[in-house]
Amino acid sequence: MLWALVCAFGMAMADASTKRGLAELTPRQLSVARCCLPLLVMLPVLVATWPADVPAVTWAWLVPSAILEVIAVGFYLKSIQGADLSQSMPYHAFTPVLVAGIGGPILGEAVSATGVAGILLVFAGAWLLNIGEWRDGWHRPLTAPLRNRASRLMLLAASIYAFTAIFSRAPLALLPPVFLGALYFTLVGIAAWIGLDPRLRTVRSLPWRNRWLWAVTGWMALMILTHFVALVGVKTAYMIAVKRTSLLWGIVLGALWLGEPNLRRNLLAGCVMVAGVGLIALA
């Protein structure tokens, strides 16, 4: 699962670079930058790897997923803008919980009852993240994410990503993984352009000389290409479980790079959540 780990690191670096160097951008600018600029890498890869035949069913899976992806990116970026990475990224761990629940009916990937233990660990990690509120009742740490806007936004993004993870993986049996990744995120870029910036006003307003903009673009491209390579031969829930170690990288980068507090507590909570995600995948 080396590629999944590389994918996770790329995701965390893109988030930390966004937080550190692009904090002055609006959510719309960030969404356009994260969705559209990777096209500079994806389009050449797409042309170079285009197969002899692209089954029609591919578009039925990828087009709706690309639209959902743009919506999820908006929620995701608003979340990491509105809170420390250590308080927003860990809630991304709820994506595999939902993948495990819906992956069976859609992809035929059965998950056994062992997954219940994993789900409980994910919730336990969420509890630990907000343990400071336990004096007001044991349930307060669990309900804290629902009272925090950034956490709610990340939970919304995680819910949508559960569907996009499955929909975008469905054509993998029909197409090479690198081509599928390039095609999918080309469609994501087109969906973002049509939905958010049809006249390219936002693109023109981007800080093109800001090195962080290009750093984010590079890390996003790395994440995209390794995501689909990592899916080959493994269950979606398993790959997404490994990819969600990005939340641990995010917690560490948030503390060491951005000066966020409570590293030990947040890292412990993140490890518990990743362990839960791992159980769900192994189930």
VMD Tcl script that draws the C-alpha trace (Angstrom):
set ca {
  {0.00 0.00 0.00}
  {2.98 2.28 -0.60}
  {1.06 4.27 -3.22}
  {-1.79 4.88 -0.78}
  {0.71 6.25 1.77}
  {2.23 8.53 -0.88}
  {-1.31 9.64 -1.76}
  {-2.01 10.39 1.91}
  {1.16 12.43 2.27}
  {0.38 14.39 -0.90}
  {-3.10 15.19 0.41}
  {-1.76 16.38 3.77}
  {0.94 18.51 2.15}
  {-1.62 20.11 -0.19}
  {-3.80 20.97 2.81}
  {-0.94 22.30 4.94}
  {0.41 24.36 2.00}
  {-3.09 25.76 1.40}
  {-3.39 26.71 5.05}
  {0.07 28.26 5.27}
  {0.47 30.05 1.96}
  {-3.01 30.67 0.56}
  {-4.98 31.73 3.62}
  {-5.88 35.07 2.03}
  {-7.77 33.45 -0.86}
  {-11.55 33.14 -0.85}
  {-13.19 29.68 -0.75}
  {-14.13 30.10 -4.43}
  {-10.54 30.92 -5.40}
  {-9.26 27.94 -3.44}
  {-11.82 25.61 -5.00}
  {-10.91 26.76 -8.50}
  {-7.18 26.50 -7.74}
  {-7.42 22.99 -6.26}
  {-9.78 21.64 -8.93}
  {-8.66 23.42 -12.10}
  {-4.90 23.96 -11.85}
  {-4.08 20.21 -11.67}
  {-5.39 20.12 -15.26}
  {-1.95 21.42 -16.25}
  {-0.64 17.98 -15.23}
  {-3.72 15.86 -15.92}
  {-4.28 16.87 -19.58}
  {-0.84 15.73 -20.85}
  {-1.19 12.48 -18.89}
  {-4.71 12.01 -20.30}
  {-3.55 12.45 -23.90}
  {-0.54 10.17 -23.40}
  {-2.53 7.31 -21.84}
  {-5.82 7.48 -23.79}
  {-6.83 3.86 -24.56}
  {-8.33 2.50 -27.76}
  {-11.80 2.33 -26.21}
  {-13.53 4.12 -23.32}
  {-16.74 2.24 -22.42}
  {-19.86 4.42 -22.34}
  {-20.66 3.33 -18.78}
  {-17.50 5.18 -17.66}
  {-19.18 8.53 -18.21}
  {-22.28 7.46 -16.28}
  {-20.09 6.84 -13.22}
  {-17.59 9.70 -13.54}
  {-19.67 12.72 -14.56}
  {-22.02 12.69 -11.50}
  {-19.04 11.88 -9.28}
  {-17.05 14.86 -10.64}
  {-19.93 17.22 -9.86}
  {-20.19 15.83 -6.33}
  {-16.41 16.13 -5.95}
  {-16.50 19.87 -6.62}
  {-19.22 20.31 -3.99}
  {-17.21 18.26 -1.48}
  {-14.06 20.27 -2.19}
  {-15.95 23.45 -1.33}
  {-17.03 22.07 2.06}
  {-13.56 20.63 2.69}
  {-11.70 23.88 2.00}
  {-14.11 25.98 4.07}
  {-13.52 23.54 6.92}
  {-9.70 23.70 6.89}
  {-9.87 27.49 6.48}
  {-12.14 27.84 9.51}
  {-10.23 25.74 12.04}
  {-6.87 24.18 12.87}
  {-5.98 21.17 10.70}
  {-5.93 19.06 13.86}
  {-9.58 19.96 14.54}
  {-10.92 19.61 11.00}
  {-9.00 16.93 9.08}
  {-9.63 14.06 11.55}
  {-13.35 14.11 10.73}
  {-12.38 13.01 7.24}
  {-12.02 9.58 8.87}
  {-15.79 9.19 8.65}
  {-15.54 8.65 4.87}
  {-14.47 4.97 5.21}
  {-17.27 4.42 7.72}
  {-19.74 5.34 5.00}
  {-17.75 3.57 2.25}
  {-18.00 0.37 4.28}
  {-21.75 0.82 4.54}
  {-22.52 1.59 0.90}
  {-19.63 -0.18 -0.85}
  {-21.32 -3.57 -0.50}
  {-24.55 -2.80 -2.36}
  {-22.80 -0.77 -5.09}
  {-19.52 -2.62 -5.66}
  {-20.22 -5.97 -3.99}
  {-17.48 -5.43 -1.40}
  {-18.81 -7.17 1.69}
  {-17.64 -5.92 5.11}
  {-18.15 -8.18 8.11}
  {-19.44 -7.35 11.58}
  {-15.86 -6.60 12.69}
  {-16.39 -3.21 11.10}
  {-18.63 -2.25 14.01}
  {-15.56 -2.18 16.27}
  {-13.85 0.09 13.77}
  {-16.81 2.44 13.67}
  {-16.77 2.64 17.47}
  {-13.05 3.49 17.40}
  {-13.67 6.30 14.90}
  {-16.28 7.74 17.26}
  {-13.90 7.23 20.21}
  {-11.26 9.24 18.38}
  {-13.78 12.01 17.76}
  {-14.56 11.95 21.49}
  {-10.86 12.30 22.37}
  {-10.48 15.29 20.05}
  {-13.03 17.16 22.14}
  {-12.31 15.62 25.54}
  {-11.98 19.06 27.11}
  {-15.80 19.35 27.07}
  {-16.44 16.18 29.12}
  {-17.04 18.16 32.31}
  {-20.38 19.29 30.84}
  {-21.43 15.67 30.27}
  {-19.83 12.56 28.78}
  {-21.80 13.04 25.58}
  {-20.56 16.60 25.00}
  {-17.31 15.58 23.23}
  {-19.32 13.45 20.81}
  {-21.79 16.21 19.97}
  {-19.08 18.90 19.82}
  {-18.45 18.40 16.06}
  {-22.09 19.18 15.36}
  {-21.79 22.49 17.24}
  {-18.59 23.49 15.43}
  {-19.07 24.84 11.90}
  {-15.71 23.67 10.58}
  {-16.31 20.15 11.88}
  {-19.81 20.05 10.40}
  {-18.43 21.10 7.02}
  {-15.79 18.36 7.13}
  {-18.43 15.78 8.03}
  {-20.47 16.93 5.04}
  {-17.41 16.64 2.81}
  {-16.63 13.18 4.22}
  {-20.17 12.04 3.46}
  {-19.93 13.16 -0.17}
  {-16.43 11.70 -0.57}
  {-17.81 8.30 0.42}
  {-19.90 8.30 -2.76}
  {-17.22 9.79 -5.01}
  {-14.70 7.19 -3.78}
  {-17.03 4.42 -4.92}
  {-18.36 6.01 -8.11}
  {-14.89 6.99 -9.38}
  {-13.48 3.53 -8.60}
  {-16.27 1.63 -10.40}
  {-14.71 1.87 -13.92}
  {-11.29 0.68 -12.66}
  {-11.91 -2.84 -13.99}
  {-12.38 -1.35 -17.47}
  {-9.60 1.24 -17.70}
  {-5.91 1.70 -16.74}
  {-5.62 3.42 -13.32}
  {-3.42 6.33 -14.38}
  {-5.72 7.14 -17.31}
  {-8.79 6.84 -15.08}
  {-7.26 9.24 -12.55}
  {-6.35 11.76 -15.23}
  {-9.78 11.46 -16.85}
  {-11.68 11.77 -13.57}
  {-9.89 14.85 -12.33}
  {-10.03 16.42 -15.77}
  {-13.81 16.10 -15.46}
  {-13.58 17.55 -11.93}
  {-11.64 20.53 -13.31}
  {-14.19 21.04 -16.08}
  {-17.08 20.80 -13.59}
  {-15.38 23.39 -11.35}
  {-14.78 25.69 -14.32}
  {-18.39 25.50 -15.54}
  {-19.94 25.69 -12.06}
  {-17.66 28.20 -10.37}
  {-15.78 30.22 -12.95}
  {-17.24 30.04 -16.50}
  {-15.81 33.46 -17.42}
  {-12.40 32.70 -15.85}
  {-12.60 35.75 -13.60}
  {-11.52 33.74 -10.55}
  {-8.64 32.14 -12.45}
  {-7.40 35.57 -13.48}
  {-7.57 36.77 -9.87}
  {-5.30 33.99 -8.54}
  {-1.87 35.02 -7.19}
  {0.12 33.40 -10.00}
  {3.49 34.47 -8.56}
  {2.76 32.87 -5.19}
  {4.95 29.78 -4.91}
  {2.42 28.15 -2.57}
  {-0.12 28.08 -5.38}
  {2.22 25.92 -7.44}
  {3.17 23.81 -4.44}
  {-0.51 23.00 -3.85}
  {-0.96 22.20 -7.55}
  {1.98 19.80 -7.49}
  {0.88 18.01 -4.33}
  {-2.67 17.70 -5.65}
  {-1.39 16.17 -8.90}
  {0.68 13.65 -6.93}
  {-2.33 12.76 -4.79}
  {-4.58 12.31 -7.84}
  {-2.29 10.00 -9.79}
  {-1.31 7.82 -6.82}
  {-4.95 7.54 -5.66}
  {-5.99 5.45 -8.64}
  {-2.76 3.45 -8.85}
  {-3.27 2.52 -5.17}
  {-6.79 1.22 -5.86}
  {-5.58 -1.56 -8.14}
  {-6.21 -4.96 -6.55}
  {-7.57 -3.77 -3.20}
  {-10.96 -3.01 -1.74}
  {-12.03 0.62 -1.85}
  {-12.51 0.70 1.94}
  {-8.96 -0.63 2.47}
  {-7.29 1.89 0.17}
  {-9.32 4.79 1.60}
  {-8.37 3.58 5.09}
  {-4.67 3.91 4.30}
  {-5.23 7.21 2.51}
  {-6.92 8.59 5.61}
  {-3.57 8.44 7.41}
  {-3.37 11.89 5.82}
  {-5.18 13.12 8.92}
  {-2.15 12.07 11.01}
  {0.19 13.90 8.67}
  {-2.15 16.88 8.89}
  {-2.06 16.87 12.69}
  {1.76 16.68 12.74}
  {2.19 19.34 10.04}
  {-0.35 21.54 11.80}
  {1.66 21.39 15.02}
  {5.20 21.62 13.61}
  {4.54 23.87 10.61}
  {1.57 26.00 11.69}
  {2.05 26.08 15.47}
  {-1.24 24.36 16.36}
  {-1.59 23.27 20.02}
  {-2.31 19.92 21.76}
  {-0.20 17.73 19.47}
  {-0.12 14.71 21.82}
  {-3.87 14.63 22.45}
  {-4.78 15.24 18.83}
  {-2.28 12.68 17.56}
  {-3.63 10.08 19.99}
  {-7.17 10.80 18.82}
  {-6.06 10.61 15.20}
  {-4.33 7.27 15.77}
  {-7.49 5.87 17.37}
  {-9.55 7.02 14.38}
  {-7.08 5.56 11.87}
  {-7.09 2.29 13.83}
  {-10.87 2.28 13.55}
  {-10.68 2.92 9.83}
  {-8.19 0.06 9.55}
  {-10.57 -2.32 11.31}
  {-13.36 -1.31 8.96}
  {-11.13 -2.05 5.98}
  {-9.91 -5.40 7.32}
  {-13.49 -6.37 8.13}
}
mol new
graphics top color blue
foreach p $ca { graphics top sphere $p radius 0.5 }
foreach p [lrange $ca 0 end-1] q [lrange $ca 1 end] { graphics top cylinder $p $q radius 0.2 }
display resetview
